[in-house]
Amino acid sequence: MYYYQRIKDLREDNEKSQKEIAELLGISQQHYSLYEKGERELPMHHFITLAKYYDVTLDYLSGIIQKPEKLYR
């Protein structure tokens, strides 16, 4: 799975809007939308912010592993 599908799935599973996540990242909703479409690369500092927010590992967020693992145990 590509990371952009994973960030979309996590957002939807947590019943958040693109606008809410964009605000968390300090960017516009339009800019965030490009990340979810895979049209723009997500910077590492945003990966870290999202991993902390959703409490998942970077491996899961990036699509390297398929089973979610908690970031904080």
N, CA, C, O and CB atoms as a CASP TS submission, in Angstrom:
PFRMAT TS
TARGET T0000
AUTHOR 0000-0000-0000
METHOD Language model
MODEL 1
PARENT N/A
ATOM      1  N   MET     1       0.848  -1.184   0.000  1.00  0.00           N
ATOM      2  CA  MET     1       0.000   0.000   0.000  1.00  0.00           C
ATOM      3  C   MET     1       0.889   1.242   0.000  1.00  0.00           C
ATOM      4  O   MET     1       1.912   1.303   0.681  1.00  0.00           O
ATOM      5  CB  MET     1      -0.962   0.002   1.227  1.00  0.00           C
ATOM      6  N   TYR     2       0.471   2.206  -0.771  1.00  0.00           N
ATOM      7  CA  TYR     2       1.196   3.471  -0.809  1.00  0.00           C
ATOM      8  C   TYR     2       0.814   4.323   0.387  1.00  0.00           C
ATOM      9  O   TYR     2      -0.308   4.248   0.890  1.00  0.00           O
ATOM     10  CB  TYR     2       0.915   4.225  -2.120  1.00  0.00           C
ATOM     11  N   TYR     3       1.773   5.144   0.840  1.00  0.00           N
ATOM     12  CA  TYR     3       1.527   5.948   2.037  1.00  0.00           C
ATOM     13  C   TYR     3       0.343   6.894   1.853  1.00  0.00           C
ATOM     14  O   TYR     3      -0.380   7.162   2.813  1.00  0.00           O
ATOM     15  CB  TYR     3       2.774   6.745   2.396  1.00  0.00           C
ATOM     16  N   TYR     4       0.131   7.403   0.644  1.00  0.00           N
ATOM     17  CA  TYR     4      -0.952   8.371   0.474  1.00  0.00           C
ATOM     18  C   TYR     4      -2.321   7.718   0.684  1.00  0.00           C
ATOM     19  O   TYR     4      -3.253   8.375   1.148  1.00  0.00           O
ATOM     20  CB  TYR     4      -0.881   9.006  -0.920  1.00  0.00           C
ATOM     21  N   GLN     5      -2.448   6.443   0.348  1.00  0.00           N
ATOM     22  CA  GLN     5      -3.698   5.739   0.651  1.00  0.00           C
ATOM     23  C   GLN     5      -3.816   5.496   2.154  1.00  0.00           C
ATOM     24  O   GLN     5      -4.905   5.577   2.722  1.00  0.00           O
ATOM     25  CB  GLN     5      -3.770   4.396  -0.117  1.00  0.00           C
ATOM     26  N   ARG     6      -2.694   5.201   2.786  1.00  0.00           N
ATOM     27  CA  ARG     6      -2.703   4.953   4.231  1.00  0.00           C
ATOM     28  C   ARG     6      -3.104   6.206   4.999  1.00  0.00           C
ATOM     29  O   ARG     6      -3.890   6.114   5.942  1.00  0.00           O
ATOM     30  CB  ARG     6      -1.324   4.468   4.701  1.00  0.00           C
ATOM     31  N   ILE     7      -2.582   7.385   4.620  1.00  0.00           N
ATOM     32  CA  ILE     7      -2.949   8.593   5.368  1.00  0.00           C
ATOM     33  C   ILE     7      -4.423   8.940   5.159  1.00  0.00           C
ATOM     34  O   ILE     7      -5.075   9.473   6.057  1.00  0.00           O
ATOM     35  CB  ILE     7      -2.061   9.778   4.942  1.00  0.00           C
ATOM     36  N   LYS     8      -4.935   8.637   3.985  1.00  0.00           N
ATOM     37  CA  LYS     8      -6.365   8.866   3.735  1.00  0.00           C
ATOM     38  C   LYS     8      -7.196   7.908   4.572  1.00  0.00           C
ATOM     39  O   LYS     8      -8.163   8.325   5.209  1.00  0.00           O
ATOM     40  CB  LYS     8      -6.700   8.696   2.230  1.00  0.00           C
ATOM     41  N   ASP     9      -6.835   6.630   4.581  1.00  0.00           N
ATOM     42  CA  ASP     9      -7.571   5.634   5.361  1.00  0.00           C
ATOM     43  C   ASP     9      -7.561   5.967   6.845  1.00  0.00           C
ATOM     44  O   ASP     9      -8.594   5.876   7.509  1.00  0.00           O
ATOM     45  CB  ASP     9      -6.982   4.248   5.140  1.00  0.00           C
ATOM     46  N   LEU    10      -6.407   6.351   7.370  1.00  0.00           N
ATOM     47  CA  LEU    10      -6.312   6.710   8.789  1.00  0.00           C
ATOM     48  C   LEU    10      -7.199   7.914   9.105  1.00  0.00           C
ATOM     49  O   LEU    10      -7.890   7.935  10.124  1.00  0.00           O
ATOM     50  CB  LEU    10      -4.848   7.015   9.171  1.00  0.00           C
ATOM     51  N   ARG    11      -7.174   8.898   8.236  1.00  0.00           N
ATOM     52  CA  ARG    11      -8.000  10.090   8.452  1.00  0.00           C
ATOM     53  C   ARG    11      -9.477   9.710   8.479  1.00  0.00           C
ATOM     54  O   ARG    11     -10.217  10.119   9.374  1.00  0.00           O
ATOM     55  CB  ARG    11      -7.736  11.146   7.352  1.00  0.00           C
ATOM     56  N   GLU    12      -9.894   8.932   7.497  1.00  0.00           N
ATOM     57  CA  GLU    12     -11.303   8.524   7.436  1.00  0.00           C
ATOM     58  C   GLU    12     -11.694   7.625   8.600  1.00  0.00           C
ATOM     59  O   GLU    12     -12.784   7.768   9.153  1.00  0.00           O
ATOM     60  CB  GLU    12     -11.584   7.809   6.129  1.00  0.00           C
ATOM     61  N   ASP    13     -10.811   6.698   8.977  1.00  0.00           N
ATOM     62  CA  ASP    13     -11.092   5.809  10.115  1.00  0.00           C
ATOM     63  C   ASP    13     -11.262   6.594  11.414  1.00  0.00           C
ATOM     64  O   ASP    13     -12.000   6.181  12.309  1.00  0.00           O
ATOM     65  CB  ASP    13      -9.967   4.778  10.276  1.00  0.00           C
ATOM     66  N   ASN    14     -10.570   7.728  11.507  1.00  0.00           N
ATOM     67  CA  ASN    14     -10.651   8.567  12.703  1.00  0.00           C
ATOM     68  C   ASN    14     -11.683   9.684  12.558  1.00  0.00           C
ATOM     69  O   ASN    14     -11.758  10.587  13.391  1.00  0.00           O
ATOM     70  CB  ASN    14      -9.290   9.167  13.009  1.00  0.00           C
ATOM     71  N   GLU    15     -12.480   9.608  11.485  1.00  0.00           N
ATOM     72  CA  GLU    15     -13.560  10.550  11.225  1.00  0.00           C
ATOM     73  C   GLU    15     -13.095  12.009  11.284  1.00  0.00           C
ATOM     74  O   GLU    15     -13.728  12.862  11.906  1.00  0.00           O
ATOM     75  CB  GLU    15     -14.680  10.330  12.219  1.00  0.00           C
ATOM     76  N   LYS    16     -11.981  12.259  10.625  1.00  0.00           N
ATOM     77  CA  LYS    16     -11.428  13.608  10.532  1.00  0.00           C
ATOM     78  C   LYS    16     -11.569  14.108   9.102  1.00  0.00           C
ATOM     79  O   LYS    16     -11.569  13.321   8.156  1.00  0.00           O
ATOM     80  CB  LYS    16      -9.941  13.636  10.981  1.00  0.00           C
ATOM     81  N   SER    17     -11.686  15.403   8.955  1.00  0.00           N
ATOM     82  CA  SER    17     -11.753  15.995   7.625  1.00  0.00           C
ATOM     83  C   SER    17     -10.344  16.346   7.157  1.00  0.00           C
ATOM     84  O   SER    17      -9.409  16.429   7.954  1.00  0.00           O
ATOM     85  CB  SER    17     -12.663  17.253   7.624  1.00  0.00           C
ATOM     86  N   GLN    18     -10.214  16.548   5.864  1.00  0.00           N
ATOM     87  CA  GLN    18      -8.924  17.002   5.343  1.00  0.00           C
ATOM     88  C   GLN    18      -8.555  18.336   5.969  1.00  0.00           C
ATOM     89  O   GLN    18      -7.384  18.589   6.250  1.00  0.00           O
ATOM     90  CB  GLN    18      -8.960  17.122   3.803  1.00  0.00           C
ATOM     91  N   LYS    19      -9.538  19.181   6.188  1.00  0.00           N
ATOM     92  CA  LYS    19      -9.272  20.496   6.784  1.00  0.00           C
ATOM     93  C   LYS    19      -8.689  20.362   8.193  1.00  0.00           C
ATOM     94  O   LYS    19      -7.755  21.080   8.549  1.00  0.00           O
ATOM     95  CB  LYS    19     -10.561  21.331   6.827  1.00  0.00           C
ATOM     96  N   GLU    20      -9.230  19.457   8.984  1.00  0.00           N
ATOM     97  CA  GLU    20      -8.731  19.261  10.352  1.00  0.00           C
ATOM     98  C   GLU    20      -7.270  18.801  10.346  1.00  0.00           C
ATOM     99  O   GLU    20      -6.457  19.292  11.129  1.00  0.00           O
ATOM    100  CB  GLU    20      -9.605  18.232  11.099  1.00  0.00           C
ATOM    101  N   ILE    21      -6.945  17.860   9.462  1.00  0.00           N
ATOM    102  CA  ILE    21      -5.576  17.354   9.399  1.00  0.00           C
ATOM    103  C   ILE    21      -4.643  18.425   8.832  1.00  0.00           C
ATOM    104  O   ILE    21      -3.505  18.568   9.281  1.00  0.00           O
ATOM    105  CB  ILE    21      -5.510  16.069   8.540  1.00  0.00           C
ATOM    106  N   ALA    22      -5.129  19.167   7.851  1.00  0.00           N
ATOM    107  CA  ALA    22      -4.323  20.258   7.293  1.00  0.00           C
ATOM    108  C   ALA    22      -3.992  21.280   8.373  1.00  0.00           C
ATOM    109  O   ALA    22      -2.864  21.769   8.434  1.00  0.00           O
ATOM    110  CB  ALA    22      -5.063  20.941   6.122  1.00  0.00           C
ATOM    111  N   GLU    23      -4.947  21.605   9.213  1.00  0.00           N
ATOM    112  CA  GLU    23      -4.702  22.545  10.314  1.00  0.00           C
ATOM    113  C   GLU    23      -3.660  22.001  11.275  1.00  0.00           C
ATOM    114  O   GLU    23      -2.798  22.741  11.748  1.00  0.00           O
ATOM    115  CB  GLU    23      -6.003  22.843  11.068  1.00  0.00           C
ATOM    116  N   LEU    24      -3.736  20.710  11.566  1.00  0.00           N
ATOM    117  CA  LEU    24      -2.736  20.066  12.419  1.00  0.00           C
ATOM    118  C   LEU    24      -1.336  20.249  11.836  1.00  0.00           C
ATOM    119  O   LEU    24      -0.378  20.501  12.566  1.00  0.00           O
ATOM    120  CB  LEU    24      -3.053  18.565  12.588  1.00  0.00           C
ATOM    121  N   LEU    25      -1.229  20.121  10.523  1.00  0.00           N
ATOM    122  CA  LEU    25       0.065  20.219   9.848  1.00  0.00           C
ATOM    123  C   LEU    25       0.470  21.662   9.525  1.00  0.00           C
ATOM    124  O   LEU    25       1.607  21.918   9.128  1.00  0.00           O
ATOM    125  CB  LEU    25       0.032  19.411   8.574  1.00  0.00           C
ATOM    126  N   GLY    26      -0.458  22.593   9.697  1.00  0.00           N
ATOM    127  CA  GLY    26      -0.163  23.991   9.409  1.00  0.00           C
ATOM    128  C   GLY    26      -0.119  24.305   7.918  1.00  0.00           C
ATOM    129  O   GLY    26       0.656  25.150   7.470  1.00  0.00           O
ATOM    130  N   ILE    27      -0.964  23.610   7.157  1.00  0.00           N
ATOM    131  CA  ILE    27      -1.020  23.816   5.706  1.00  0.00           C
ATOM    132  C   ILE    27      -2.482  23.976   5.288  1.00  0.00           C
ATOM    133  O   ILE    27      -3.388  23.811   6.105  1.00  0.00           O
ATOM    134  CB  ILE    27      -0.345  22.624   4.938  1.00  0.00           C
ATOM    135  N   SER    28      -2.705  24.295   4.025  1.00  0.00           N
ATOM    136  CA  SER    28      -4.078  24.433   3.528  1.00  0.00           C
ATOM    137  C   SER    28      -4.677  23.056   3.244  1.00  0.00           C
ATOM    138  O   SER    28      -3.963  22.069   3.069  1.00  0.00           O
ATOM    139  CB  SER    28      -4.112  25.311   2.249  1.00  0.00           C
ATOM    140  N   GLN    29      -5.996  23.022   3.204  1.00  0.00           N
ATOM    141  CA  GLN    29      -6.694  21.782   2.863  1.00  0.00           C
ATOM    142  C   GLN    29      -6.342  21.349   1.449  1.00  0.00           C
ATOM    143  O   GLN    29      -6.199  20.155   1.186  1.00  0.00           O
ATOM    144  CB  GLN    29      -8.216  21.957   3.003  1.00  0.00           C
ATOM    145  N   GLN    30      -6.201  22.297   0.539  1.00  0.00           N
ATOM    146  CA  GLN    30      -5.854  21.983  -0.842  1.00  0.00           C
ATOM    147  C   GLN    30      -4.471  21.335  -0.920  1.00  0.00           C
ATOM    148  O   GLN    30      -4.259  20.389  -1.679  1.00  0.00           O
ATOM    149  CB  GLN    30      -5.898  23.251  -1.707  1.00  0.00           C
ATOM    150  N   HIS    31      -3.552  21.849  -0.139  1.00  0.00           N
ATOM    151  CA  HIS    31      -2.191  21.298  -0.102  1.00  0.00           C
ATOM    152  C   HIS    31      -2.224  19.866   0.444  1.00  0.00           C
ATOM    153  O   HIS    31      -1.587  18.970  -0.110  1.00  0.00           O
ATOM    154  CB  HIS    31      -1.256  22.193   0.770  1.00  0.00           C
ATOM    155  N   TYR    32      -2.965  19.661   1.528  1.00  0.00           N
ATOM    156  CA  TYR    32      -3.075  18.323   2.106  1.00  0.00           C
ATOM    157  C   TYR    32      -3.715  17.349   1.125  1.00  0.00           C
ATOM    158  O   TYR    32      -3.304  16.192   1.031  1.00  0.00           O
ATOM    159  CB  TYR    32      -3.885  18.368   3.401  1.00  0.00           C
ATOM    160  N   SER    33      -4.710  17.816   0.403  1.00  0.00           N
ATOM    161  CA  SER    33      -5.392  16.977  -0.586  1.00  0.00           C
ATOM    162  C   SER    33      -4.399  16.399  -1.596  1.00  0.00           C
ATOM    163  O   SER    33      -4.546  15.255  -2.026  1.00  0.00           O
ATOM    164  CB  SER    33      -6.478  17.786  -1.317  1.00  0.00           C
ATOM    165  N   LEU    34      -3.403  17.177  -1.970  1.00  0.00           N
ATOM    166  CA  LEU    34      -2.394  16.700  -2.921  1.00  0.00           C
ATOM    167  C   LEU    34      -1.579  15.552  -2.330  1.00  0.00           C
ATOM    168  O   LEU    34      -1.160  14.659  -3.065  1.00  0.00           O
ATOM    169  CB  LEU    34      -1.460  17.849  -3.333  1.00  0.00           C
ATOM    170  N   TYR    35      -1.348  15.559  -1.019  1.00  0.00           N
ATOM    171  CA  TYR    35      -0.654  14.446  -0.363  1.00  0.00           C
ATOM    172  C   TYR    35      -1.485  13.167  -0.469  1.00  0.00           C
ATOM    173  O   TYR    35      -0.961  12.104  -0.802  1.00  0.00           O
ATOM    174  CB  TYR    35      -0.369  14.780   1.123  1.00  0.00           C
ATOM    175  N   GLU    36      -2.783  13.277  -0.184  1.00  0.00           N
ATOM    176  CA  GLU    36      -3.649  12.093  -0.225  1.00  0.00           C
ATOM    177  C   GLU    36      -3.813  11.536  -1.631  1.00  0.00           C
ATOM    178  O   GLU    36      -4.060  10.343  -1.801  1.00  0.00           O
ATOM    179  CB  GLU    36      -5.010  12.426   0.344  1.00  0.00           C
ATOM    180  N   LYS    37      -3.679  12.374  -2.620  1.00  0.00           N
ATOM    181  CA  LYS    37      -3.783  11.919  -4.010  1.00  0.00           C
ATOM    182  C   LYS    37      -2.464  11.376  -4.536  1.00  0.00           C
ATOM    183  O   LYS    37      -2.416  10.803  -5.625  1.00  0.00           O
ATOM    184  CB  LYS    37      -4.255  13.055  -4.897  1.00  0.00           C
ATOM    185  N   GLY    38      -1.396  11.551  -3.772  1.00  0.00           N
ATOM    186  CA  GLY    38      -0.088  11.116  -4.219  1.00  0.00           C
ATOM    187  C   GLY    38       0.522  12.049  -5.253  1.00  0.00           C
ATOM    188  O   GLY    38       1.455  11.672  -5.961  1.00  0.00           O
ATOM    189  N   GLU    39      -0.001  13.259  -5.341  1.00  0.00           N
ATOM    190  CA  GLU    39       0.492  14.231  -6.314  1.00  0.00           C
ATOM    191  C   GLU    39       1.593  15.115  -5.748  1.00  0.00           C
ATOM    192  O   GLU    39       2.216  15.891  -6.473  1.00  0.00           O
ATOM    193  CB  GLU    39      -0.647  15.093  -6.804  1.00  0.00           C
ATOM    194  N   ARG    40       1.824  14.992  -4.460  1.00  0.00           N
ATOM    195  CA  ARG    40       2.877  15.750  -3.798  1.00  0.00           C
ATOM    196  C   ARG    40       3.474  14.876  -2.705  1.00  0.00           C
ATOM    197  O   ARG    40       2.748  14.169  -2.006  1.00  0.00           O
ATOM    198  CB  ARG    40       2.332  17.094  -3.212  1.00  0.00           C
ATOM    199  N   GLU    41       4.785  14.922  -2.556  1.00  0.00           N
ATOM    200  CA  GLU    41       5.468  14.112  -1.541  1.00  0.00           C
ATOM    201  C   GLU    41       5.260  14.703  -0.148  1.00  0.00           C
ATOM    202  O   GLU    41       5.388  15.911   0.055  1.00  0.00           O
ATOM    203  CB  GLU    41       6.975  14.009  -1.855  1.00  0.00           C
ATOM    204  N   LEU    42       4.941  13.842   0.792  1.00  0.00           N
ATOM    205  CA  LEU    42       4.750  14.254   2.177  1.00  0.00           C
ATOM    206  C   LEU    42       6.119  14.399   2.835  1.00  0.00           C
ATOM    207  O   LEU    42       6.880  13.432   2.872  1.00  0.00           O
ATOM    208  CB  LEU    42       3.860  13.231   2.953  1.00  0.00           C
ATOM    209  N   PRO    43       6.454  15.586   3.358  1.00  0.00           N
ATOM    210  CA  PRO    43       7.752  15.776   4.014  1.00  0.00           C
ATOM    211  C   PRO    43       7.851  14.952   5.305  1.00  0.00           C
ATOM    212  O   PRO    43       6.843  14.647   5.942  1.00  0.00           O
ATOM    213  CB  PRO    43       7.978  17.269   4.324  1.00  0.00           C
ATOM    214  N   MET    44       9.059  14.608   5.664  1.00  0.00           N
ATOM    215  CA  MET    44       9.292  13.768   6.846  1.00  0.00           C
ATOM    216  C   MET    44       8.705  14.385   8.113  1.00  0.00           C
ATOM    217  O   MET    44       8.159  13.661   8.945  1.00  0.00           O
ATOM    218  CB  MET    44      10.786  13.534   7.035  1.00  0.00           C
ATOM    219  N   HIS    45       8.804  15.695   8.277  1.00  0.00           N
ATOM    220  CA  HIS    45       8.270  16.285   9.514  1.00  0.00           C
ATOM    221  C   HIS    45       6.746  16.119   9.590  1.00  0.00           C
ATOM    222  O   HIS    45       6.195  16.051  10.689  1.00  0.00           O
ATOM    223  CB  HIS    45       8.645  17.785   9.601  1.00  0.00           C
ATOM    224  N   HIS    46       6.062  16.053   8.454  1.00  0.00           N
ATOM    225  CA  HIS    46       4.630  15.784   8.469  1.00  0.00           C
ATOM    226  C   HIS    46       4.359  14.299   8.761  1.00  0.00           C
ATOM    227  O   HIS    46       3.395  13.962   9.448  1.00  0.00           O
ATOM    228  CB  HIS    46       3.997  16.193   7.122  1.00  0.00           C
ATOM    229  N   PHE    47       5.219  13.418   8.231  1.00  0.00           N
ATOM    230  CA  PHE    47       5.099  11.992   8.560  1.00  0.00           C
ATOM    231  C   PHE    47       5.163  11.806  10.076  1.00  0.00           C
ATOM    232  O   PHE    47       4.351  11.086  10.657  1.00  0.00           O
ATOM    233  CB  PHE    47       6.219  11.164   7.862  1.00  0.00           C
ATOM    234  N   ILE    48       6.120  12.452  10.697  1.00  0.00           N
ATOM    235  CA  ILE    48       6.304  12.316  12.144  1.00  0.00           C
ATOM    236  C   ILE    48       5.094  12.857  12.900  1.00  0.00           C
ATOM    237  O   ILE    48       4.612  12.226  13.841  1.00  0.00           O
ATOM    238  CB  ILE    48       7.578  13.048  12.595  1.00  0.00           C
ATOM    239  N   THR    49       4.606  14.020  12.491  1.00  0.00           N
ATOM    240  CA  THR    49       3.426  14.608  13.129  1.00  0.00           C
ATOM    241  C   THR    49       2.224  13.679  13.019  1.00  0.00           C
ATOM    242  O   THR    49       1.500  13.481  13.994  1.00  0.00           O
ATOM    243  CB  THR    49       3.098  15.966  12.500  1.00  0.00           C
ATOM    244  N   LEU    50       2.007  13.107  11.832  1.00  0.00           N
ATOM    245  CA  LEU    50       0.866  12.215  11.641  1.00  0.00           C
ATOM    246  C   LEU    50       1.027  10.909  12.408  1.00  0.00           C
ATOM    247  O   LEU    50       0.051  10.386  12.945  1.00  0.00           O
ATOM    248  CB  LEU    50       0.674  11.923  10.167  1.00  0.00           C
ATOM    249  N   ALA    51       2.231  10.380  12.467  1.00  0.00           N
ATOM    250  CA  ALA    51       2.470   9.154  13.240  1.00  0.00           C
ATOM    251  C   ALA    51       2.143   9.384  14.719  1.00  0.00           C
ATOM    252  O   ALA    51       1.510   8.542  15.357  1.00  0.00           O
ATOM    253  CB  ALA    51       3.943   8.686  13.080  1.00  0.00           C
ATOM    254  N   LYS    52       2.571  10.511  15.253  1.00  0.00           N
ATOM    255  CA  LYS    52       2.272  10.835  16.644  1.00  0.00           C
ATOM    256  C   LYS    52       0.768  11.040  16.842  1.00  0.00           C
ATOM    257  O   LYS    52       0.195  10.563  17.821  1.00  0.00           O
ATOM    258  CB  LYS    52       3.044  12.093  17.080  1.00  0.00           C
ATOM    259  N   TYR    53       0.148  11.737  15.928  1.00  0.00           N
ATOM    260  CA  TYR    53      -1.282  12.040  16.031  1.00  0.00           C
ATOM    261  C   TYR    53      -2.126  10.771  16.010  1.00  0.00           C
ATOM    262  O   TYR    53      -3.026  10.611  16.834  1.00  0.00           O
ATOM    263  CB  TYR    53      -1.709  12.965  14.895  1.00  0.00           C
ATOM    264  N   TYR    54      -1.840   9.872  15.074  1.00  0.00           N
ATOM    265  CA  TYR    54      -2.600   8.633  14.956  1.00  0.00           C
ATOM    266  C   TYR    54      -2.057   7.516  15.840  1.00  0.00           C
ATOM    267  O   TYR    54      -2.664   6.448  15.919  1.00  0.00           O
ATOM    268  CB  TYR    54      -2.611   8.179  13.523  1.00  0.00           C
ATOM    269  N   ASP    55      -0.926   7.742  16.506  1.00  0.00           N
ATOM    270  CA  ASP    55      -0.288   6.762  17.385  1.00  0.00           C
ATOM    271  C   ASP    55       0.021   5.466  16.636  1.00  0.00           C
ATOM    272  O   ASP    55      -0.337   4.373  17.074  1.00  0.00           O
ATOM    273  CB  ASP    55      -1.185   6.470  18.595  1.00  0.00           C
ATOM    274  N   VAL    56       0.697   5.619  15.495  1.00  0.00           N
ATOM    275  CA  VAL    56       1.147   4.473  14.703  1.00  0.00           C
ATOM    276  C   VAL    56       2.623   4.664  14.359  1.00  0.00           C
ATOM    277  O   VAL    56       3.142   5.780  14.386  1.00  0.00           O
ATOM    278  CB  VAL    56       0.287   4.308  13.404  1.00  0.00           C
ATOM    279  N   THR    57       3.278   3.570  14.038  1.00  0.00           N
ATOM    280  CA  THR    57       4.694   3.660  13.682  1.00  0.00           C
ATOM    281  C   THR    57       4.856   4.257  12.284  1.00  0.00           C
ATOM    282  O   THR    57       3.932   4.242  11.471  1.00  0.00           O
ATOM    283  CB  THR    57       5.360   2.269  13.751  1.00  0.00           C
ATOM    284  N   LEU    58       6.030   4.772  12.034  1.00  0.00           N
ATOM    285  CA  LEU    58       6.346   5.289  10.703  1.00  0.00           C
ATOM    286  C   LEU    58       6.336   4.173   9.671  1.00  0.00           C
ATOM    287  O   LEU    58       5.984   4.405   8.514  1.00  0.00           O
ATOM    288  CB  LEU    58       7.706   5.989  10.707  1.00  0.00           C
ATOM    289  N   ASP    59       6.717   2.971  10.072  1.00  0.00           N
ATOM    290  CA  ASP    59       6.667   1.823   9.156  1.00  0.00           C
ATOM    291  C   ASP    59       5.245   1.578   8.669  1.00  0.00           C
ATOM    292  O   ASP    59       5.026   1.332   7.483  1.00  0.00           O
ATOM    293  CB  ASP    59       7.213   0.559   9.843  1.00  0.00           C
ATOM    294  N   TYR    60       4.294   1.645   9.566  1.00  0.00           N
ATOM    295  CA  TYR    60       2.896   1.443   9.178  1.00  0.00           C
ATOM    296  C   TYR    60       2.396   2.617   8.337  1.00  0.00           C
ATOM    297  O   TYR    60       1.770   2.421   7.295  1.00  0.00           O
ATOM    298  CB  TYR    60       2.008   1.265  10.427  1.00  0.00           C
ATOM    299  N   LEU    61       2.671   3.820   8.790  1.00  0.00           N
ATOM    300  CA  LEU    61       2.205   5.011   8.083  1.00  0.00           C
ATOM    301  C   LEU    61       2.732   5.060   6.656  1.00  0.00           C
ATOM    302  O   LEU    61       2.021   5.476   5.740  1.00  0.00           O
ATOM    303  CB  LEU    61       2.625   6.266   8.831  1.00  0.00           C
ATOM    304  N   SER    62       3.970   4.636   6.467  1.00  0.00           N
ATOM    305  CA  SER    62       4.578   4.689   5.139  1.00  0.00           C
ATOM    306  C   SER    62       4.176   3.511   4.254  1.00  0.00           C
ATOM    307  O   SER    62       4.457   3.517   3.055  1.00  0.00           O
ATOM    308  CB  SER    62       6.081   4.731   5.268  1.00  0.00           C
ATOM    309  N   GLY    63       3.521   2.499   4.831  1.00  0.00           N
ATOM    310  CA  GLY    63       3.086   1.349   4.046  1.00  0.00           C
ATOM    311  C   GLY    63       4.088   0.211   4.011  1.00  0.00           C
ATOM    312  O   GLY    63       3.884  -0.757   3.279  1.00  0.00           O
ATOM    313  N   ILE    64       5.165   0.298   4.779  1.00  0.00           N
ATOM    314  CA  ILE    64       6.167  -0.767   4.806  1.00  0.00           C
ATOM    315  C   ILE    64       5.601  -2.031   5.448  1.00  0.00           C
ATOM    316  O   ILE    64       5.829  -3.140   4.967  1.00  0.00           O
ATOM    317  CB  ILE    64       7.422  -0.304   5.564  1.00  0.00           C
ATOM    318  N   ILE    65       4.860  -1.849   6.540  1.00  0.00           N
ATOM    319  CA  ILE    65       4.205  -2.993   7.179  1.00  0.00           C
ATOM    320  C   ILE    65       2.696  -2.813   7.071  1.00  0.00           C
ATOM    321  O   ILE    65       2.204  -1.690   6.964  1.00  0.00           O
ATOM    322  CB  ILE    65       4.645  -3.136   8.675  1.00  0.00           C
ATOM    323  N   GLN    66       1.970  -3.915   7.099  1.00  0.00           N
ATOM    324  CA  GLN    66       0.526  -3.865   6.881  1.00  0.00           C
ATOM    325  C   GLN    66      -0.298  -3.871   8.169  1.00  0.00           C
ATOM    326  O   GLN    66      -1.440  -3.412   8.183  1.00  0.00           O
ATOM    327  CB  GLN    66       0.114  -5.022   6.033  1.00  0.00           C
ATOM    328  N   LYS    67       0.282  -4.391   9.245  1.00  0.00           N
ATOM    329  CA  LYS    67      -0.434  -4.457  10.512  1.00  0.00           C
ATOM    330  C   LYS    67      -0.062  -3.244  11.357  1.00  0.00           C
ATOM    331  O   LYS    67       1.119  -3.012  11.616  1.00  0.00           O
ATOM    332  CB  LYS    67      -0.115  -5.778  11.267  1.00  0.00           C
ATOM    333  N   PRO    68      -1.057  -2.467  11.790  1.00  0.00           N
ATOM    334  CA  PRO    68      -0.725  -1.273  12.571  1.00  0.00           C
ATOM    335  C   PRO    68      -0.072  -1.616  13.906  1.00  0.00           C
ATOM    336  O   PRO    68      -0.501  -2.530  14.609  1.00  0.00           O
ATOM    337  CB  PRO    68      -1.974  -0.448  12.814  1.00  0.00           C
ATOM    338  N   GLU    69       0.946  -0.883  14.229  1.00  0.00           N
ATOM    339  CA  GLU    69       1.610  -1.006  15.517  1.00  0.00           C
ATOM    340  C   GLU    69       1.560   0.348  16.194  1.00  0.00           C
ATOM    341  O   GLU    69       1.756   1.381  15.554  1.00  0.00           O
ATOM    342  CB  GLU    69       3.078  -1.508  15.363  1.00  0.00           C
ATOM    343  N   LYS    70       1.300   0.339  17.479  1.00  0.00           N
ATOM    344  CA  LYS    70       1.239   1.583  18.243  1.00  0.00           C
ATOM    345  C   LYS    70       2.634   2.209  18.333  1.00  0.00           C
ATOM    346  O   LYS    70       3.642   1.515  18.465  1.00  0.00           O
ATOM    347  CB  LYS    70       0.663   1.326  19.662  1.00  0.00           C
ATOM    348  N   LEU    71       2.658   3.509  18.261  1.00  0.00           N
ATOM    349  CA  LEU    71       3.901   4.232  18.412  1.00  0.00           C
ATOM    350  C   LEU    71       4.326   4.239  19.887  1.00  0.00           C
ATOM    351  O   LEU    71       5.497   4.064  20.224  1.00  0.00           O
ATOM    352  CB  LEU    71       3.756   5.669  17.875  1.00  0.00           C
ATOM    353  N   TYR    72       3.333   4.445  20.740  1.00  0.00           N
ATOM    354  CA  TYR    72       3.607   4.488  22.176  1.00  0.00           C
ATOM    355  C   TYR    72       3.062   3.221  22.813  1.00  0.00           C
ATOM    356  O   TYR    72       1.882   2.897  22.672  1.00  0.00           O
ATOM    357  CB  TYR    72       2.981   5.757  22.837  1.00  0.00           C
ATOM    358  N   ARG    73       3.924   2.518  23.507  1.00  0.00           N
ATOM    359  CA  ARG    73       3.485   1.275  24.160  1.00  0.00           C
ATOM    360  C   ARG    73       3.477   1.426  25.640  1.00  0.00           C
ATOM    361  O   ARG    73       3.136   0.484  26.355  1.00  0.00           O
ATOM    362  CB  ARG    73       4.370   0.112  23.776  1.00  0.00           C
TER
END
